Structure formats: C-alpha cells, structure tokens
Amino acid sequence: MHHFCTSTAATLSLSSKAQEVWRDVVPDYAYTHHMLMHGVLTLSAYHHINVHKSSSDVVTLHDYRTRALYHHQIGLQIFRQQVQTPDEDQPHAILLAFAAVLGMLTFADAETEQQPLNFDDALNLLAVIRGKQALWRSGSGVPETSTLAPAFFDPPPPEHRTDLGSTVLALSQLNDATQDEACKGAIAILKAVAENQNNSEFRMLGTWPAAVSDEYLRLLKSRDDVALQTFEHYCTILDAMRGLWWVGDFGQKLRAAIREVRSSDGTSDAPKLVGEP
C-alpha cells in the first residue's frame, strides 16, 4: 500500500487530477471496500515488477507476481459476486473503479509477458477488455457525480497528447474502401476516438473495444482484412498511451500479431494499411 500511494498512483494516468484521485481517494475507499483493496494491491505488485523487471533478483519478482495473482483472484471473485448479486451497500462507482483496475491489469499482464503475442491471444484480450468496459458503459453517468470521476474522465494535459490526424485520415480512406457495415461501424467508432483530444486514457483505450459489434468480432475471427486493418489502427491509439507503464509496448506486440495474420505466409511483410504511405 505504501508503494501504491507513493509511487504507483502517480503512474496510472498522465492527468494530475486523476493521479490525486488514485493517490488520495481510491486508497480511502479501498479500506472499506475489500474488493477495491485487492485491486489496489494487485496493481501495486505489478508496478513493482515493472519498476524492477531488469533486476537479477528473480525470486523476489516471482514473489511479487504470486502476490499479485493472489489478490487478483480474490478481488475478481468478489467482483463477480457483486455483478451477479448486487449489494446496495456497495456503491456502483466502486464496481466501476475495480473494472478500471481490471482493465489496467489486462494490459499490464500482456505487456509484462516475455513471449510474443499471437493473434488468438490478442482476440482473447480484446474480449476481456470488451467485457470489462461493457460494465463501465452500463453505469454511464454514475462516475461523473463521484469523487472518483477525475480518475476516469480527466484528459491528459496537452503536452502528453498525440496528434492522431494521420490515423483519422487513414481510417476515412479505409471506410471509403469497404462496403461492409460492421467494419464501417467499427471504423467510425475508432475515428471518433482518435479525433477527440479531450478523451481520458480510459476512454481512449476502452471505448472502441466496448462499442464494436459482435458481427465485427466475427469478421476479426475470420481474418477479414478490413477488420484486421481497423484493429491495427487501434494499435496506434495504444502507441499514443505507451508512456503509461501498464500499456507500454503492448501496441507494438499487438500490431506484430495482426501483421503476422495479414501476411500471406506468416513471415513476409504484411500488406500495407489503406492510407499508409
């Protein structure tokens, strides 16, 4: 908990207001809501691993990963119980805060994995993120009235925002190149995310996975090239957030997995994206 308050909290967002919430408000809630406490301790353990990942002390890093998994499993068990059988004494904002923690952990776990990401793993991660963000959407409007709100809605300062104009243009060209309505819908959602410079990190990363249609996911699973290209453009959003340790180089790993699928033999360079120079 000391590591979380003095170090981890300042690394979960690029917004100073969000950092304050993670440092001061979230721990206070966690002391009275065990589910959130387990999430906080899991995040802190993962962050400790990230900070010391170059350490030769493999045993200590293994111990922290074991602790992270322990707290993650208990917190997730409570979370599932709360979703299935809501407790009136459990504020909905706490559920949403824990869902956000789970989202960060999903990225962090994939980022710290030493092995390359394969496409099936990428689809599973997308499904996991989609499920957690769906809960977020179900509580639309609740967090804005909460002291937790800045942690989820405050955008990063201008100096930490990436110009995604080229991505917006490429998505427009990709939209013109397809007649598939499911792909057009996915493209439109991602384009809107890239265009909005006032999005928080959670909206940047979570809006698209939560909002794409089931038909678009089926196209991804069938390796439809336009669907794959749209997914690859999502990697650019991830790249824009690489300054957050829990995102890191995940965008590059995901892009490599997508391009391997897009390659005809799995080894040659993938075909260029529509709109790519």
C-alpha positions as CSV (number, residue, x, y, z in Angstrom):
1,M,0.0,0.0,0.0
2,H,2.9,2.3,0.7
3,H,4.3,1.7,-2.7
4,F,0.9,2.3,-4.3
5,C,0.4,5.7,-2.6
6,T,4.0,6.9,-3.0
7,S,4.8,5.6,-6.5
8,T,2.1,3.6,-8.4
9,A,-0.7,6.1,-8.1
10,A,1.3,8.7,-9.9
11,T,1.9,6.4,-12.9
12,L,-1.7,5.3,-13.6
13,S,-2.7,8.4,-15.5
14,L,-1.0,11.4,-17.2
15,S,-3.6,13.7,-15.6
16,S,-2.5,15.3,-12.3
17,K,-6.2,15.4,-11.1
18,A,-6.5,11.7,-11.9
19,Q,-3.2,11.0,-10.1
20,E,-4.5,12.7,-7.0
21,V,-7.7,10.6,-7.0
22,W,-5.6,7.4,-7.3
23,R,-3.3,8.5,-4.5
24,D,-5.8,10.0,-2.0
25,V,-9.4,8.9,-2.8
26,V,-9.0,5.3,-4.1
27,P,-7.0,4.1,-1.0
28,D,-9.6,5.6,1.3
29,Y,-12.4,3.7,-0.5
30,A,-10.2,0.6,-0.5
31,Y,-10.0,0.5,3.3
32,T,-13.8,0.0,3.5
33,H,-14.3,-2.0,0.2
34,H,-12.2,-5.1,0.2
35,M,-12.7,-5.8,-3.5
36,L,-11.1,-2.5,-4.4
37,M,-8.3,-3.1,-1.8
38,H,-7.4,-6.4,-3.6
39,G,-7.3,-4.5,-6.9
40,V,-5.1,-1.7,-5.5
41,L,-2.6,-4.3,-4.0
42,T,-2.6,-6.2,-7.3
43,L,-1.8,-3.0,-9.3
44,S,1.0,-2.1,-6.8
45,A,2.6,-5.5,-7.1
46,Y,2.5,-5.4,-10.9
47,H,4.0,-1.9,-10.8
48,H,6.8,-3.1,-8.5
49,I,7.5,-5.9,-11.0
50,N,7.6,-3.3,-13.9
51,V,10.0,-1.0,-12.0
52,H,12.4,-3.8,-11.1
53,K,12.0,-6.0,-14.2
54,S,15.6,-5.6,-15.1
55,S,16.6,-6.9,-11.6
56,S,18.5,-10.1,-11.4
57,D,16.6,-11.0,-8.2
58,V,14.2,-13.4,-10.0
59,V,13.0,-14.9,-6.7
60,T,11.7,-11.5,-5.4
61,L,10.0,-10.7,-8.7
62,H,8.3,-14.1,-8.7
63,D,7.1,-13.5,-5.1
64,Y,5.5,-10.2,-6.2
65,R,3.8,-11.9,-9.2
66,T,2.5,-14.6,-6.8
67,R,1.1,-11.9,-4.5
68,A,-0.4,-10.1,-7.5
69,L,-2.2,-13.2,-8.7
70,Y,-3.4,-14.0,-5.1
71,H,-5.0,-10.5,-4.7
72,H,-6.3,-10.5,-8.3
73,Q,-8.1,-13.8,-7.8
74,I,-9.8,-12.8,-4.6
75,G,-10.8,-9.4,-5.9
76,L,-12.2,-10.9,-9.1
77,Q,-14.2,-13.4,-7.1
78,I,-15.8,-10.6,-5.0
79,F,-16.4,-8.6,-8.2
80,R,-18.2,-11.5,-9.9
81,Q,-20.4,-11.9,-6.9
82,Q,-21.3,-8.2,-6.8
83,V,-22.1,-8.2,-10.5
84,Q,-24.4,-11.3,-10.2
85,T,-26.0,-10.3,-6.9
86,P,-25.7,-6.5,-6.4
87,D,-25.2,-5.3,-2.9
88,E,-26.9,-2.0,-2.1
89,D,-24.1,-1.2,0.3
90,Q,-21.6,-1.4,-2.5
91,P,-21.6,1.9,-4.4
92,H,-21.7,1.3,-8.2
93,A,-18.7,3.6,-8.5
94,I,-16.6,1.1,-6.6
95,L,-17.6,-1.6,-9.1
96,L,-16.6,0.7,-11.9
97,A,-13.3,1.6,-10.2
98,F,-12.5,-2.1,-9.9
99,A,-13.4,-2.7,-13.5
100,A,-10.9,0.0,-14.5
101,V,-8.3,-1.7,-12.3
102,L,-9.0,-4.9,-14.1
103,G,-8.6,-3.2,-17.5
104,M,-5.2,-1.8,-16.5
105,L,-4.2,-5.3,-15.2
106,T,-5.2,-6.8,-18.5
107,F,-2.9,-4.5,-20.4
108,A,-0.1,-4.8,-17.8
109,D,-0.2,-8.6,-17.8
110,A,0.1,-8.7,-21.6
111,E,2.8,-6.0,-21.5
112,T,5.0,-7.9,-19.0
113,E,4.6,-11.2,-20.8
114,Q,8.0,-12.1,-22.3
115,Q,6.7,-14.2,-25.2
116,P,5.4,-12.6,-28.4
117,L,1.6,-12.1,-28.6
118,N,-0.2,-14.4,-31.0
119,F,-3.5,-13.4,-32.7
120,D,-5.7,-15.8,-30.8
121,D,-4.3,-14.3,-27.5
122,A,-5.0,-10.8,-29.0
123,L,-8.6,-11.8,-29.7
124,N,-9.0,-13.1,-26.1
125,L,-7.6,-9.9,-24.7
126,L,-10.0,-7.9,-26.8
127,A,-12.9,-9.9,-25.5
128,V,-11.7,-9.4,-21.9
129,I,-11.3,-5.7,-22.3
130,R,-14.7,-5.6,-24.1
131,G,-16.4,-7.3,-21.2
132,K,-14.9,-5.0,-18.5
133,Q,-15.7,-1.9,-20.4
134,A,-19.2,-3.1,-21.0
135,L,-19.7,-2.8,-17.3
136,W,-18.4,0.7,-17.4
137,R,-20.9,1.6,-20.1
138,S,-23.7,0.1,-18.1
139,G,-23.0,2.6,-15.3
140,S,-22.9,5.6,-17.6
141,G,-23.5,8.8,-15.7
142,V,-22.7,7.4,-12.3
143,P,-19.0,8.3,-12.0
144,E,-19.4,11.9,-13.0
145,T,-21.0,12.6,-9.6
146,S,-18.4,10.7,-7.7
147,T,-15.1,11.8,-6.1
148,L,-13.6,9.1,-8.3
149,A,-14.7,10.9,-11.5
150,P,-11.4,12.6,-12.4
151,A,-9.6,9.3,-12.4
152,F,-11.7,8.1,-15.3
153,F,-12.7,11.3,-17.2
154,D,-10.0,13.9,-16.8
155,P,-7.9,14.0,-20.1
156,P,-4.1,14.1,-20.0
157,P,-2.5,17.6,-20.4
158,P,-1.9,18.9,-23.9
159,E,1.8,18.1,-23.8
160,H,1.0,14.4,-23.4
161,R,-1.5,14.2,-26.2
162,T,-0.5,12.7,-29.5
163,D,-1.7,14.1,-32.9
164,L,-3.7,11.3,-34.5
165,G,-4.6,13.2,-37.6
166,S,-2.9,10.7,-39.9
167,T,-4.8,7.9,-38.2
168,V,-8.1,9.8,-38.7
169,L,-7.2,10.3,-42.4
170,A,-6.3,6.6,-42.9
171,L,-9.5,5.5,-41.2
172,S,-11.5,7.7,-43.6
173,Q,-9.8,6.2,-46.6
174,L,-10.4,2.7,-45.2
175,N,-14.0,3.5,-44.7
176,D,-14.3,4.5,-48.3
177,A,-12.7,1.3,-49.4
178,T,-15.2,-1.1,-47.8
179,Q,-18.9,-1.7,-48.1
180,D,-19.2,-3.9,-45.0
181,E,-21.5,-2.2,-42.5
182,A,-19.9,-3.9,-39.5
183,C,-16.4,-2.7,-40.5
184,K,-17.8,0.8,-41.2
185,G,-19.3,0.9,-37.7
186,A,-16.0,-0.1,-36.1
187,I,-14.1,2.4,-38.2
188,A,-16.5,5.2,-37.3
189,I,-16.1,4.5,-33.6
190,L,-12.3,4.4,-33.7
191,K,-12.2,7.5,-35.9
192,A,-14.3,9.4,-33.3
193,V,-11.9,8.3,-30.5
194,A,-8.9,9.4,-32.5
195,E,-10.5,12.8,-33.2
196,N,-11.4,13.7,-29.6
197,Q,-8.4,15.3,-28.0
198,N,-10.3,15.6,-24.7
199,N,-10.6,11.9,-24.1
200,S,-9.2,10.4,-20.9
201,E,-6.8,7.4,-21.2
202,F,-9.7,5.1,-20.2
203,R,-11.9,6.4,-23.0
204,M,-9.1,6.3,-25.5
205,L,-8.3,2.7,-24.7
206,G,-11.7,1.3,-23.8
207,T,-14.3,3.0,-25.9
208,W,-13.6,1.1,-29.1
209,P,-13.4,-2.5,-27.7
210,A,-16.6,-1.9,-25.7
211,A,-18.6,-0.5,-28.6
212,V,-17.7,-2.6,-31.7
213,S,-20.4,-5.0,-32.8
214,D,-20.5,-8.8,-32.5
215,E,-20.5,-9.0,-36.3
216,Y,-17.2,-7.1,-36.4
217,L,-15.7,-9.5,-33.9
218,R,-16.8,-12.4,-36.1
219,L,-15.1,-10.7,-39.1
220,L,-11.9,-10.4,-37.0
221,K,-12.1,-14.1,-36.1
222,S,-12.5,-15.0,-39.8
223,R,-9.4,-12.9,-40.6
224,D,-11.2,-10.4,-42.8
225,D,-8.6,-7.9,-44.0
226,V,-10.5,-4.7,-43.5
227,A,-11.4,-5.8,-40.0
228,L,-7.8,-6.6,-39.3
229,Q,-6.7,-3.2,-40.7
230,T,-9.1,-1.5,-38.4
231,F,-7.8,-3.5,-35.5
232,E,-4.2,-2.5,-36.5
233,H,-5.2,1.2,-36.4
234,Y,-6.3,0.6,-32.8
235,C,-2.7,-0.2,-32.1
236,T,-1.9,3.5,-32.9
237,I,-4.2,4.5,-30.1
238,L,-2.2,2.1,-27.8
239,D,1.1,3.6,-29.1
240,A,-0.1,7.1,-28.1
241,M,-0.6,5.7,-24.5
242,R,2.8,3.9,-24.3
243,G,4.0,6.5,-21.7
244,L,1.9,4.6,-19.2
245,W,3.8,1.6,-17.9
246,W,0.6,-0.6,-17.9
247,V,0.3,0.0,-21.6
248,G,4.0,0.2,-22.6
249,D,4.8,-1.6,-25.9
250,F,1.6,-3.5,-26.0
251,G,0.6,-1.7,-29.2
252,Q,3.7,-2.9,-30.9
253,K,3.1,-6.5,-29.7
254,L,-0.5,-6.4,-30.9
255,R,0.5,-4.9,-34.3
256,A,3.0,-7.7,-34.8
257,A,0.4,-10.3,-34.1
258,I,-2.1,-8.7,-36.5
259,R,0.5,-8.3,-39.3
260,E,1.6,-11.9,-39.0
261,V,-2.0,-12.9,-39.7
262,R,-2.2,-10.4,-42.6
263,S,1.0,-11.8,-44.1
264,S,0.4,-14.5,-46.7
265,D,2.9,-16.9,-45.3
266,G,3.3,-15.6,-41.8
267,T,6.9,-14.4,-42.4
268,S,6.8,-11.8,-45.1
269,D,5.8,-8.2,-44.5
270,A,2.1,-7.6,-44.1
271,P,0.3,-5.7,-46.9
272,K,0.2,-2.0,-46.3
273,L,-2.7,-0.5,-44.5
274,V,-5.1,1.6,-46.5
275,G,-3.9,5.1,-46.1
276,E,-0.4,4.0,-45.1
277,P,2.3,5.8,-47.1
